[in-house]
Amino acid sequence: MKRARGVRGVALMLVLWLIVVLGAIAVGVAALSRGAAGIVDNVRTRAAARYAAESGIVAATWRLKQLLRAAETPRDQALLFRRLDRVLADLQQETIGATQFQVTVVDLNARVDLNAADEPTLLAFFGQFVSAREAQSLVDALQDWKDADDDPRPQGAEAADYARAGSPFRPPNRPLQRLDELTRIKGFSDSLADRIAPFVTVQGDGRVNLNTAPVPVLASLPGFDPASAADLAAQREHGAVFTSLTELARRRGRDFSQLTTMPHRVLFISRGWQVGPPRPLTHEIQAVYDLDAVRLSQPRLILRFWREFDR
């Protein structure tokens, strides 16, 4: 009798252990199922966000072509780019099904190209934000970062100098590829990079648009200073539109080969996401296009640069 009770006790223990094991397996399977569902949801959300962002690029480029075709004169085209934010306002929040996108368009010829600008232009530009001595240091460090040699300029820095300073970065000896590289360069603090960011690019072509460039950009060019740049900006505020550089060059007696009256390179920034709270993932696309010899009847946009990432 005692033996029978002992056998039943062992059997009961085995059953209980079996229940525990099966319960653990069930919990594991449920967790795996939730994990798989989460992965699927994440892939779906990412795909939807990317679709929305790319739709924004397509919509913005199509709209710009339409607006350029509608512009009847060079003056109309110049005015179009001066108020681009307003004429493309409806693309700042557009809904497509269960997604939304937001597009910003930037005239890159309204900025100083840190790769294409010569040293006097860079010196004049940085000199509006820091002292003359600091500006020279920034120019030397920037040029050392980009040039192909390992010989430091008087106030610059090459790989050995960065190593001695304990920096994890080294000059790549190539043009800047992104603006966020700036803070890796000697002398470029986060605060300085933030201050100059609205006025610079690394994707331009070296020309500056007389009709859209802000005062700090104009003031950095040969033949301009802060006062004359402010005067030209004031003329624009009062309705002046420049369609030719001939009169300006004759009046100032300068070579304005760096200037243009129309943009030649435009940046589209499109962000897309899936509608509904929360908004966990945003996909961003940055696309740079050349405006190919903008003709009133058939403007062409030629893709030069494409970058995309999740935010």
Secondary structure as UniProt FT lines:
FT   HELIX           2..70
FT   HELIX           74..82
FT   HELIX           84..87
FT   HELIX           89..92
FT   STRAND          94..96
FT   TURN            97..98
FT   STRAND          99..107
FT   HELIX           108..110
FT   STRAND          112..113
FT   TURN            114..116
FT   HELIX           119..126
FT   TURN            127..129
FT   HELIX           132..146
FT   TURN            154..155
FT   HELIX           159..164
FT   TURN            165..166
FT   HELIX           179..184
FT   TURN            186..187
FT   HELIX           190..196
FT   HELIX           197..199
FT   STRAND          200..201
FT   STRAND          208..209
FT   TURN            210..212
FT   HELIX           215..218
FT   TURN            219..220
FT   TURN            222..223
FT   HELIX           226..237
FT   TURN            238..239
FT   HELIX           246..252
FT   TURN            257..258
FT   STRAND          259..260
FT   STRAND          265..274
FT   STRAND          283..292
FT   STRAND          300..310
//
